[in-house]
Amino acid sequence: MSYEKIKAIVKYAKKSESLQDLINKLGKDKAFYYGKNRDKVMIKRQRLQYIKKCKKLGLLDEDYRLTDLGKRALLNFDETLAEIILNLKFNERDFRSLLLEALSEIKIPTAEEIQEKLRDLGVKMSLPELRSYLNILAKCGIIKKNRKYTYTFKELNLDEFKNLLYLEYNKIEKDATGQIWFEKFKEDFIKKYNLATNKFDELFNKLRKEYPGLIGLQKSRSKTWFYFRE
């Protein structure tokens, strides 16, 4: 599976009247061409296999029309597709947590080393399947594909971290004083932006040091409350 093929399927599924119509439309998209000069189109059976994979990802329904998730992908493709891949389940764990754990323990994170670490975690995955997921996440901007074919999660600098904190803070319903439950906010933020807990703590503490009047924290018996000062 590839980023380009999934994007083409979502695009044409919106306009297609039937499964056969979708298969025919994909035959005109360069994502389904191959060869040295990309001048040979994949046969219909191969195009159907990719369509069925999109159905398994939840982008298409039983009639091969866009699901709500598929419609969301039309509006924000990269974020939606990355979310789907990161939430894939393997041995009752999502791919996000498995990948974070694997990358945190590997010195040279090639696809082969990641595959080996996933095997240690009880997940058997073929190298082509793993590479397809990693390359999709790289195209979505979630991870970086580095020189020598190594993979790492994209690093946030302090300004990016601050802007994302503002963004997520403004989305959340607050109490009358503008405060939110910090522990839950932190947990959701880490999951969404694929941060290790220690990396979040490092950036958060650095942000408080660089901008001492920006963030307010108040502790109660069981919770910590968080707010941005205007």
KOLVOKE-653570 format. One record per residue: residue in one letter; x, y, z of N, C-alpha, C in turn. Coordinates in nm, 3 decimals. Layout:
REM KOLVOKE-653570
   residu    n_east   n_north      n_up   ca_east   ca_north     ca_up    c_east   c_north      c_up
        A         X         Y         Z         X          Y         Z         X         Y         Z
...
***
This chain:
REM KOLVOKE-653570
   residu    n_east   n_north      n_up   ca_east   ca_north     ca_up    c_east   c_north      c_up
        M     0.085    -0.119     0.000     0.000      0.000     0.000     0.088     0.124     0.000
        S     0.043     0.228    -0.065     0.122      0.350    -0.066     0.033     0.471    -0.043
        Y     0.095     0.578     0.002     0.029      0.706     0.027    -0.046     0.752    -0.097
        E     0.023     0.748    -0.213    -0.036      0.798    -0.337    -0.157     0.716    -0.381
        K    -0.150     0.585    -0.364    -0.263      0.499    -0.405    -0.385     0.523    -0.315
        I    -0.361     0.533    -0.185    -0.473      0.559    -0.093    -0.537     0.693    -0.126
        K    -0.455     0.793    -0.152    -0.508      0.927    -0.183    -0.591     0.924    -0.311
        A    -0.545     0.851    -0.411    -0.619      0.840    -0.538    -0.752     0.769    -0.517
        I    -0.752     0.663    -0.438    -0.876      0.587    -0.413    -0.979     0.674    -0.342
        V    -0.935     0.747    -0.240    -1.027      0.836    -0.169    -1.082     0.943    -0.263
        K    -0.996     0.998    -0.345    -1.036      1.103    -0.440    -1.142     1.054    -0.538
        Y    -1.119     0.937    -0.599    -1.211      0.888    -0.701    -1.335     0.820    -0.643
        A    -1.325     0.772    -0.519    -1.443      0.709    -0.457    -1.555     0.810    -0.441
        K    -1.520     0.936    -0.420    -1.621      1.040    -0.406    -1.702     1.056    -0.534
        K    -1.636     1.033    -0.650    -1.700      1.060    -0.779    -1.755     0.935    -0.846
        S    -1.729     0.819    -0.789    -1.764      0.693    -0.856    -1.906     0.650    -0.826
        E    -1.969     0.591    -0.927    -2.107      0.544    -0.914    -2.115     0.397    -0.874
        S    -2.005     0.325    -0.889    -2.003      0.183    -0.856    -1.859     0.139    -0.836
        L    -1.841     0.016    -0.787    -1.708     -0.040    -0.771    -1.635    -0.046    -0.904
        Q    -1.704    -0.091    -1.007    -1.642     -0.102    -1.139    -1.601     0.035    -1.192
        D    -1.683     0.133    -1.165    -1.651      0.270    -1.207    -1.525     0.319    -1.137
        L    -1.513     0.287    -1.007    -1.394      0.326    -0.931    -1.270     0.258    -0.987
        I    -1.280     0.129    -1.015    -1.166      0.055    -1.072    -1.123     0.118    -1.204
        N    -1.218     0.153    -1.289    -1.187      0.213    -1.419    -1.121     0.349    -1.403
        K    -1.172     0.429    -1.311    -1.115      0.563    -1.289    -0.970     0.554    -1.240
        L    -0.942     0.457    -1.154    -0.806      0.442    -1.103    -0.708     0.405    -1.213
        G    -0.759     0.343    -1.319    -0.674      0.307    -1.433    -0.621     0.427    -1.509
        K    -0.672     0.546    -1.475    -0.626      0.668    -1.542    -0.536     0.752    -1.451
        D    -0.513     0.704    -1.330    -0.431      0.779    -1.234    -0.289     0.724    -1.232
        K    -0.191     0.812    -1.233    -0.050      0.772    -1.240    -0.005     0.691    -1.119
        A    -0.078     0.699    -1.009    -0.042      0.619    -0.891    -0.053     0.471    -0.920
        F    -0.131     0.435    -1.021    -0.152      0.294    -1.054    -0.080     0.253    -1.182
        Y     0.023     0.330    -1.214     0.109      0.294    -1.326     0.244     0.247    -1.271
        Y     0.313     0.164    -1.344     0.442      0.114    -1.300     0.534     0.100    -1.421
        G     0.654     0.051    -1.395     0.753      0.038    -1.501     0.854     0.152    -1.497
        K     0.960     0.136    -1.569     1.068      0.234    -1.569     1.018     0.373    -1.604
        N     0.931     0.380    -1.700     0.877      0.509    -1.744     0.734     0.531    -1.695
        R     0.691     0.446    -1.602     0.554      0.453    -1.548     0.452     0.462    -1.661
        D     0.463     0.369    -1.755     0.376      0.370    -1.871     0.289     0.245    -1.880
        K     0.291     0.163    -1.773     0.211      0.041    -1.773     0.111     0.049    -1.657
        V    -0.015     0.029    -1.689    -0.118      0.040    -1.586    -0.141    -0.096    -1.519
        M    -0.166    -0.092    -1.388    -0.196     -0.215    -1.315    -0.327    -0.275    -1.366
        I    -0.335    -0.407    -1.369    -0.457     -0.473    -1.415    -0.569    -0.450    -1.313
        K    -0.693    -0.471    -1.354    -0.808     -0.442    -1.269    -0.805    -0.520    -1.138
        R    -0.760    -0.643    -1.142    -0.756     -0.725    -1.021    -0.663    -0.662    -0.917
        Q    -0.551    -0.608    -0.962    -0.458     -0.543    -0.869    -0.518    -0.415    -0.812
        R    -0.586    -0.338    -0.895    -0.651     -0.216    -0.847    -0.757    -0.250    -0.743
        L    -0.829    -0.358    -0.765    -0.932     -0.402    -0.670    -0.870    -0.439    -0.535
        Q    -0.753    -0.501    -0.538    -0.686     -0.538    -0.413    -0.655    -0.414    -0.328
        Y    -0.612    -0.308    -0.394    -0.583     -0.185    -0.320    -0.710    -0.120    -0.268
        I    -0.817    -0.127    -0.345    -0.945     -0.074    -0.300    -0.991    -0.148    -0.174
        K    -0.975    -0.280    -0.173    -1.015     -0.359    -0.058    -0.931    -0.326     0.065
        K    -0.805    -0.291     0.044    -0.721     -0.250     0.156    -0.772    -0.120     0.218
        C    -0.821    -0.029     0.133    -0.877      0.096     0.184    -1.006     0.069     0.262
        K    -1.079    -0.032     0.220    -1.199     -0.073     0.293    -1.160    -0.122     0.432
        K    -1.053    -0.202     0.441    -1.006     -0.252     0.570    -0.959    -0.139     0.661
        L    -0.907    -0.033     0.601    -0.861      0.082     0.679    -0.977     0.168     0.729
        G    -1.097     0.137     0.682    -1.214      0.211     0.727    -1.249     0.332     0.644
        L    -1.185     0.346     0.527    -1.211      0.461     0.441    -1.330     0.439     0.348
        L    -1.361     0.312     0.321    -1.471      0.276     0.233    -1.566     0.181     0.304
        D    -1.696     0.189     0.268    -1.793      0.099     0.329    -1.812    -0.027     0.244
        E    -1.914    -0.105     0.275    -1.938     -0.231     0.206    -1.969    -0.212     0.058
        D    -2.020    -0.094     0.023    -2.052     -0.063    -0.117    -1.940     0.015    -0.184
        Y    -1.826     0.023    -0.116    -1.707      0.092    -0.168    -1.731     0.241    -0.190
        R    -1.813     0.297    -0.103    -1.832      0.441    -0.100    -1.762     0.496     0.025
        L    -1.734     0.624     0.024    -1.661      0.683     0.136    -1.740     0.673     0.266
        T    -1.672     0.631     0.371    -1.728      0.635     0.506    -1.711     0.778     0.559
        D    -1.759     0.801     0.680    -1.736      0.932     0.742    -1.587     0.959     0.755
        L    -1.511     0.854     0.786    -1.366      0.867     0.796    -1.307     0.902     0.659
        G    -1.358     0.838     0.555    -1.312      0.867     0.419    -1.342     1.010     0.379
        K    -1.459     1.059     0.418    -1.496      1.198     0.386    -1.406     1.295     0.462
        R    -1.371     1.256     0.584    -1.279      1.342     0.660    -1.142     1.347     0.594
        A    -1.102     1.233     0.534    -0.973      1.227     0.466    -0.970     1.321     0.345
        L    -1.084     1.344     0.283    -1.090      1.438     0.171    -1.052     1.578     0.216
        L    -1.089     1.612     0.339    -1.065      1.746     0.390    -0.927     1.761     0.452
        N    -0.881     1.656     0.518    -0.750      1.661     0.585    -0.685     1.523     0.571
        F    -0.629     1.499     0.455    -0.582      1.365     0.421    -0.469     1.319     0.510
        D    -0.364     1.399     0.523    -0.245      1.355     0.596    -0.277     1.322     0.742
        E    -0.350     1.411     0.809    -0.380      1.388     0.951    -0.467     1.264     0.969
        T    -0.567     1.248     0.882    -0.659      1.134     0.893    -0.588     1.003     0.867
        L    -0.509     0.998     0.760    -0.439      0.875     0.726    -0.337     0.838     0.833
        A    -0.264     0.935     0.883    -0.167      0.907     0.990    -0.236     0.851     1.113
        E    -0.351     0.909     1.146    -0.428      0.861     1.261    -0.470     0.715     1.242
        I    -0.513     0.681     1.122    -0.555      0.544     1.092    -0.439     0.447     1.110
        I    -0.324     0.480     1.052    -0.207      0.392     1.059    -0.159     0.377     1.204
        L    -0.151     0.488     1.275    -0.101      0.484     1.412    -0.194     0.410     1.507
        N    -0.322     0.401     1.472    -0.419      0.332     1.558    -0.443     0.187     1.518
        L    -0.373     0.138     1.417    -0.385     -0.004     1.380    -0.347    -0.090     1.499
        K    -0.422    -0.197     1.522    -0.400     -0.281     1.640    -0.318    -0.406     1.607
        F    -0.220    -0.432     1.692    -0.138     -0.553     1.682    -0.122    -0.607     1.824
        N    -0.173    -0.727     1.847    -0.168     -0.785     1.982    -0.226    -0.691     2.087
        E    -0.340    -0.630     2.052    -0.414     -0.542     2.143    -0.339    -0.414     2.178
        R    -0.236    -0.381     2.101    -0.167     -0.254     2.118    -0.170    -0.178     1.988
        D    -0.177    -0.045     1.998    -0.180      0.032     1.874    -0.038     0.049     1.820
        F    -0.031     0.069     1.689     0.097      0.080     1.621     0.177     0.199     1.674
        R     0.107     0.304     1.714     0.173      0.422     1.769     0.261     0.386     1.889
        S     0.204     0.318     1.987     0.279      0.286     2.109     0.390     0.186     2.081
        L     0.363     0.091     1.994     0.466     -0.007     1.956     0.584     0.061     1.888
        L     0.553     0.153     1.797     0.659      0.222     1.723     0.739     0.313     1.815
        L     0.671     0.382     1.905     0.741      0.468     2.001     0.837     0.386     2.086
        E     0.791     0.272     2.134     0.876      0.187     2.217     0.994     0.133     2.138
        A     0.966     0.090     2.015     1.073      0.035     1.931     1.179     0.141     1.902
        L     1.136     0.261     1.863     1.231      0.366     1.826     1.310     0.416     1.946
        S     1.252     0.408     2.065     1.323      0.456     2.184     1.436     0.364     2.226
        E     1.437     0.240     2.173     1.536      0.142     2.218     1.632     0.100     2.107
        I     1.622     0.164     1.991     1.707      0.125     1.878     1.805     0.238     1.847
        K     1.932     0.204     1.835     2.034      0.306     1.806     2.030     0.349     1.660
        I     2.016     0.252     1.569     2.009      0.283     1.426     1.876     0.228     1.375
        P     1.772     0.313     1.374     1.636      0.265     1.345     1.605     0.242     1.197
        T     1.666     0.140     1.140     1.630      0.098     1.005     1.501     0.016     1.013
        A     1.439    -0.006     0.898     1.317     -0.087     0.897     1.345    -0.227     0.952
        E     1.462    -0.281     0.920     1.498     -0.415     0.966     1.511    -0.420     1.118
        E     1.572    -0.317     1.176     1.588     -0.314     1.322     1.453    -0.292     1.391
        I     1.369    -0.210     1.331     1.236     -0.188     1.387     1.155    -0.317     1.382
        Q     1.165    -0.388     1.271     1.096     -0.516     1.257     1.140    -0.614     1.366
        E     1.271    -0.618     1.392     1.325     -0.708     1.493     1.273    -0.671     1.632
        K     1.268    -0.541     1.661     1.219     -0.497     1.792     1.070    -0.527     1.805
        L     0.993    -0.508     1.698     0.850     -0.540     1.703     0.830    -0.689     1.728
        R     0.918    -0.770     1.672     0.911     -0.915     1.695     0.933    -0.945     1.843
        D     1.028    -0.874     1.905     1.052     -0.890     2.049     0.928    -0.851     2.131
        L     0.849    -0.759     2.074     0.728     -0.714     2.142     0.607    -0.800     2.108
        G     0.632    -0.908     2.035     0.526     -1.003     2.004     0.449    -0.975     1.877
        V     0.502    -0.887     1.792     0.433     -0.850     1.668     0.512    -0.901     1.548
        K     0.450    -0.989     1.472     0.512     -1.039     1.350     0.458    -0.960     1.232
        M     0.547    -0.892     1.163     0.508     -0.808     1.050     0.613    -0.822     0.940
        S     0.568    -0.841     0.819     0.663     -0.854     0.709     0.733    -0.720     0.685
        L     0.852    -0.725     0.630     0.927     -0.603     0.603     0.855    -0.513     0.503
        P     0.798    -0.566     0.394     0.725     -0.478     0.301     0.607    -0.407     0.367
        E     0.534    -0.478     0.455     0.420     -0.416     0.524     0.469    -0.305     0.617
        L     0.574    -0.332     0.694     0.628     -0.232     0.785     0.677    -0.110     0.708
        R     0.751    -0.135     0.601     0.803     -0.023     0.521     0.689     0.062     0.465
        S     0.581    -0.004     0.424     0.468      0.073     0.369     0.409     0.165     0.475
        Y     0.394     0.115     0.599     0.341      0.199     0.707     0.437     0.314     0.738
        L     0.566     0.284     0.747     0.665      0.386     0.778     0.670     0.494     0.670
        N     0.665     0.451     0.545     0.671      0.547     0.434     0.545     0.633     0.428
        I     0.430     0.575     0.459     0.306      0.653     0.463     0.316     0.758     0.573
        L     0.364     0.719     0.691     0.377      0.814     0.801     0.478     0.923     0.769
        A     0.581     0.888     0.693     0.679      0.989     0.650     0.614     1.089     0.555
        K     0.532     1.039     0.460     0.463      1.128     0.366     0.363     1.217     0.439
        C     0.307     1.167     0.548     0.211      1.245     0.626     0.279     1.345     0.720
        G     0.411     1.339     0.728     0.486      1.433     0.811     0.496     1.395     0.957
        I     0.463     1.270     0.990     0.467      1.225     1.128     0.607     1.177     1.168
        I     0.672     1.106     1.079     0.809      1.063     1.103     0.899     1.113     0.991
        K     1.027     1.109     1.015     1.125      1.150     0.915     1.195     1.026     0.860
        K     1.205     1.021     0.729     1.285      0.917     0.666     1.421     0.979     0.637
        N     1.520     0.934     0.711     1.652      0.996     0.707     1.744     0.929     0.606
        R     1.861     0.982     0.595     1.964      0.918     0.512     1.993     0.779     0.565
        K     2.034     0.692     0.478     2.062      0.552     0.511     1.935     0.478     0.555
        Y     1.819     0.532     0.514     1.690      0.464     0.534     1.661     0.433     0.681
        T     1.688     0.531     0.766     1.647      0.520     0.906     1.525     0.608     0.928
        Y     1.448     0.575     1.035     1.322      0.645     1.060     1.321     0.698     1.203
        T     1.276     0.822     1.221     1.261      0.880     1.354     1.135     0.965     1.356
        F     1.073     0.976     1.474     0.959      1.066     1.484     1.008     1.209     1.468
        K     0.924     1.290     1.406     0.959      1.430     1.384     0.976     1.501     1.518
        E     1.085     1.574     1.532     1.112      1.648     1.655     1.039     1.782     1.654
        L     0.984     1.821     1.769     0.923      1.952     1.783     1.023     2.048     1.846
        N     1.037     2.168     1.787     1.116      2.269     1.857     1.026     2.342     1.956
        L     1.082     2.430     2.034     1.007      2.492     2.143     0.890     2.576     2.092
        D     0.911     2.652     1.985     0.804      2.734     1.930     0.690     2.648     1.877
        E     0.723     2.540     1.809     0.621      2.448     1.758     0.542     2.388     1.874
        F     0.613     2.349     1.979     0.549      2.291     2.097     0.453     2.392     2.161
        K     0.499     2.515     2.175     0.415      2.621     2.235     0.289     2.645     2.152
        N     0.305     2.651     2.021     0.190      2.675     1.933     0.090     2.560     1.939
        L     0.141     2.436     1.947     0.052      2.321     1.955    -0.020     2.316     2.090
        L     0.049     2.356     2.196    -0.016      2.363     2.327    -0.133     2.461     2.323
        Y    -0.108     2.579     2.264    -0.214      2.678     2.248    -0.331     2.620     2.169
        L    -0.297     2.555     2.058    -0.399      2.500     1.969    -0.488     2.400     2.041
        E    -0.427     2.305     2.112    -0.504      2.201     2.180    -0.577     2.258     2.303
        Y    -0.514     2.351     2.372    -0.577      2.416     2.488    -0.705     2.488     2.447
        N    -0.701     2.556     2.334    -0.817      2.633     2.288    -0.932     2.545     2.240
        K    -0.904     2.418     2.212    -1.009      2.326     2.167    -1.090     2.267     2.283
        I    -1.034     2.274     2.403    -1.090      2.202     2.517    -1.185     2.289     2.598
        E    -1.295     2.228     2.641    -1.389      2.299     2.728    -1.324     2.323     2.865
        K    -1.334     2.444     2.913    -1.266      2.482     3.037    -1.366     2.514     3.147
        D    -1.316     2.519     3.269    -1.405      2.560     3.377    -1.419     2.713     3.376
        A    -1.488     2.767     3.471    -1.517      2.912     3.472    -1.391     2.997     3.480
        T    -1.283     2.941     3.533    -1.159      3.018     3.546    -1.064     2.995     3.428
        G    -1.109     2.917     3.329    -1.026      2.892     3.211    -0.925     2.781     3.230
        Q    -0.944     2.698     3.333    -0.849      2.592     3.363    -0.895     2.457     3.307
        I    -0.799     2.369     3.280    -0.827      2.233     3.233    -0.745     2.134     3.316
        W    -0.788     2.011     3.314    -0.720      1.904     3.387    -0.590     1.870     3.315
        F    -0.477     1.900     3.379    -0.347      1.891     3.312    -0.307     1.747     3.279
        E    -0.327     1.653     3.372    -0.282      1.516     3.348    -0.351     1.455     3.226
        K    -0.481     1.481     3.211    -0.555      1.429     3.095    -0.510     1.500     2.967
        F    -0.491     1.630     2.975    -0.444      1.708     2.860    -0.308     1.657     2.813
        K    -0.219     1.634     2.907    -0.085      1.584     2.875    -0.092     1.447     2.809
        E    -0.174     1.358     2.864    -0.188      1.224     2.808    -0.238     1.229     2.664
        D    -0.339     1.310     2.638    -0.395      1.322     2.503    -0.296     1.387     2.407
        F    -0.222     1.486     2.455    -0.125      1.556     2.372    -0.012     1.462     2.329
        I     0.038     1.386     2.425     0.146      1.290     2.397     0.104     1.188     2.293
        K    -0.019     1.140     2.306    -0.069      1.041     2.211    -0.086     1.099     2.072
        K    -0.143     1.219     2.066    -0.170      1.280     1.935    -0.043     1.315     1.860
        Y     0.057     1.366     1.932     0.179      1.415     1.867     0.298     1.321     1.883
        N     0.271     1.199     1.928     0.373      1.094     1.928     0.499     1.131     2.005
        L     0.478     1.187     2.123     0.591      1.226     2.207     0.611     1.125     2.319
        A     0.736     1.101     2.350     0.765      1.025     2.472     0.735     1.116     2.591
        T     0.699     1.057     2.704     0.664      1.136     2.822     0.779     1.227     2.864
        N     0.901     1.173     2.861     1.015      1.255     2.904     1.040     1.371     2.808
        K     1.007     1.353     2.679     1.024      1.461     2.582     0.922     1.571     2.607
        F     0.798     1.533     2.637     0.697      1.634     2.673     0.742     1.713     2.794
        D     0.787     1.642     2.898     0.831      1.708     3.022     0.947     1.803     2.995
        E     1.039     1.759     2.910     1.155      1.843     2.877     1.111     1.973     2.810
        L     1.022     1.962     2.710     0.976      2.080     2.638     0.889     2.169     2.727
        F     0.803     2.107     2.807     0.713      2.183     2.894     0.792     2.262     2.998
        N     0.891     2.198     3.059     0.973      2.267     3.160     1.057     2.377     3.097
        K     1.105     2.352     2.976     1.182      2.454     2.906     1.094     2.573     2.870
        L     0.970     2.544     2.832     0.875      2.651     2.798     0.845     2.738     2.920
        R     0.827     2.676     3.035     0.800      2.751     3.158     0.920     2.837     3.199
        K     1.038     2.787     3.168     1.159      2.862     3.200     1.179     2.980     3.105
        E     1.152     2.957     2.976     1.169      3.061     2.874     1.060     3.168     2.886
        Y     0.939     3.126     2.923     0.826      3.219     2.934     0.763     3.202     3.073
        P     0.827     3.257     3.175     0.785      3.230     3.314     0.643     3.275     3.348
        G     0.589     3.371     3.275     0.455      3.418     3.308     0.347     3.360     3.220
        L     0.381     3.267     3.133     0.287      3.217     3.032     0.190     3.112     3.084
        I     0.240     3.021     3.167     0.163      2.902     3.206     0.133     2.904     3.355
        G     0.010     2.869     3.389    -0.028      2.856     3.528    -0.061     2.711     3.561
        L    -0.012     2.663     3.673    -0.043      2.529     3.722    -0.089     2.539     3.867
        Q    -0.202     2.475     3.897    -0.252      2.472     4.034    -0.282     2.328     4.071
        K    -0.233     2.285     4.185    -0.251      2.146     4.228    -0.361     2.135     4.334
        S    -0.446     2.036     4.314    -0.544      2.002     4.417    -0.501     1.868     4.476
        R    -0.587     1.804     4.551    -0.549      1.677     4.614    -0.521     1.567     4.511
        S    -0.601     1.566     4.405    -0.589      1.455     4.310    -0.555     1.497     4.168
        K    -0.561     1.627     4.139    -0.538      1.673     4.002    -0.451     1.798     3.999
        T    -0.397     1.822     3.879    -0.327      1.947     3.854    -0.407     2.022     3.748
        W    -0.429     2.151     3.770    -0.506      2.233     3.677    -0.413     2.325     3.600
        F    -0.438     2.338     3.472    -0.346      2.406     3.380    -0.421     2.516     3.306
        Y    -0.354     2.630     3.287    -0.415      2.736     3.208    -0.304     2.826     3.151
        F    -0.338     2.893     3.042    -0.250      2.993     2.984    -0.290     3.130     3.039
        R    -0.192     3.206     3.081    -0.218      3.342     3.123    -0.221     3.432     2.999
        E    -0.313     3.522     2.996    -0.324      3.615     2.882    -0.214     3.720     2.891
***
